[in-house]
Amino acid sequence: MGFKCGLVGLPNVGKSTLFTALSNLPVERAKYPFSTVEPNKGVIPVRDERLYKVAVLAGLEKITPATLTIVDIAGLIKGASKGEGLGNRFLAHIREMDLLLHVIRGFKATDVPHLAGEPDPQRDIEIINLELILADIAFLEKRREKILRNAKSNTPEAQLEKNLVEKIYAHLNNGKTARTLLLSAEEKAIAEGWELLTMKPEIYVVNLDENELGGKDPETVLSISQIAKETQTPVIGICASLEEELGEMEEDERKAFMDEYGLPETGLDRLIKLGYDYLGLITFFTIKGKEARAWAVERGVNARKAAGKIHSDMERGFIAAEVIGWEELLNAGSLTTAKEKGIVRLEGRDYTIKDGEVILFRFKV
């Protein structure tokens, strides 16, 4: 899938460790800032037990889960919006992302220096947000001149764009991110085309010490949750170094280790689920030949558009979709039996896809 999640944050907060844990791809790390120069990129599978159950029922040999692309972007420092550190490269890479995973240092580790001084989550969040706001202000100042010139034509479209750029510009100058500004659907569609950094959805990922896992959320997570209320930003606490260790273990060893820490599921699984939900994604499944496959699409997508996620020919030549819920399929025992019982529905192009449905698209080109 084309959904990209960018790991952002100050240097030495654990972004590269988290990237390795998520992607199982080793990257160069060091206890000094800017050890990540060019972004590391990995494609991570989204674990979904429903897919495996469907595949086992159908006796299929190949299982292909849905995926997300994860990108580890160079650390940001104060002044990045003016080119400090690797600021210009950092900001350019962020514009390509669909979701920002803002990693915040919650671990103590005296042997890993923190560029901003002693770790202070609130200050660290403010540094990142301010640099993104300043970068958006600089971006809009350039665009504003052209928009104001176009507004002299006095067309409704030009006036709408002029009013919108002024509204967002003023909001940013008040120190607020663009995503906290209430916009109409029409305004939002225009603003999204500008790829503003502070309009992108964001999750705060607090990188904790191992001893803070299990049981109730630690104080660091609770304090950041209070900060995040104003912007309605989701918050999750994980230990990146522990997640990296878990990724190297066999299944039985991993389960025993997690039980010891009181973890019902890995932090990475929780993070992926949270990201999926925040992006408004759902999953449907297909069975073709000997392969069961999961596909991620935006919630509310219709059958024809969903078919296009598989291949553009399927969208162009869409005829109908054969649909059954994954649980209905399991209860039936097989797809053949489900069809005989008449519980496989035939839906048209405007049918809204539901999470967990098994679909066969009929098309002709």
C-alpha positions, 0 to 999 in steps of 0.5 A: 500500500502507499500509506507512509508513516514517518518517524520524526522527533529530536535526535537521540530519542530512539527513532532508529531503534523503533524503526529496526523493531518495526521493520526488522531492518538494521540501521546505523545508530550512534549516541550522537545527533544526525547519525541518520542522514538519509531516511531509512525506509521499510515495508512492515506487515500488518498482523491480522489473525482474521487473514490467517484463519481465512487462509487456513479454512481455504487451504491456501499456501500463500498469505500476503498481509496488508502493509504500511511503509515506515520511514525513519527521518533525520532528527530535527533541532531548533532552527530546522525551519531555517536550515539548522542541522539537517532541517531542510532535508528533514522537512522535505521528507515529512511532506511525503508522509501520510502519518507522523509518528512523533517519537518523544524521549521518555527513557533516562539513559545517561550514556545517550546525550539529549541535544536539548538538555535534560529530557523534558517531553513538553519542551521537546514537543514544543520544539518540534511543533514550533519548527513545523509551524515556522516551516508552514508559515514560510511555505504559505508566505510564498504561496500567499503572494500568488494567491493574492494576485489571483484573487484580483480576478474576483472569481468565487474560487480565487476568493475562497483560496484567498480567505483560506490562506489568510485564515490558516496563516493567522492560525499558524502565527498564533502558534497553533498547528493547521490540523487544529483549525476547523475547516469546511470540507471544501476548504480542507480539500484545498488545504490538503493540496498544499501538503502543510506539515502541521496538517498531517495526522500525528501520533505521540510515541513515548519511548519508555524505559523497560521498568515503566511497562505493564500495568497503568500508564506511567507518569510520562505518558499521562503528562503527555496525554494532558498536553495532547488533549488540546490537539486531540493527538493520540498518545502511546507508550512503548519501549523501543529497545524491548520491542527490538529484542522481542522481534528477535525471539521465537514465538514461545520465548516472546510470549513468556517474555511478554507475560513477565512484563504483563504485556498482552500484545506487543507495543508495535502491534498496538502502534500499528492498530492505532495508526490504522484507526487514526488514518481511518483504514479498514481491511478486506480480504481476497482469495485468488488461486492459492493466495489469501491477501489483505488490502488496506483501504480508507473507511467508506470506500465503495466497491469499485474504488476498492477494486482499483486498489488491486488493479486499475483494470478491475476498477475500470471494468468493474461489474459486481462484487461477491461479498461475505464477512470473514466470520460468516465464511468460517461458520460456513466451513468453505466458500463453496458451502457459503455460496450454496447457502446463499450467504455470499452477497452480490453487491454493485459499484457503490456498495460501501466496503466493510472491515473484514469482508472477503471479496471477489471482484467481477470485472471485464476489460 
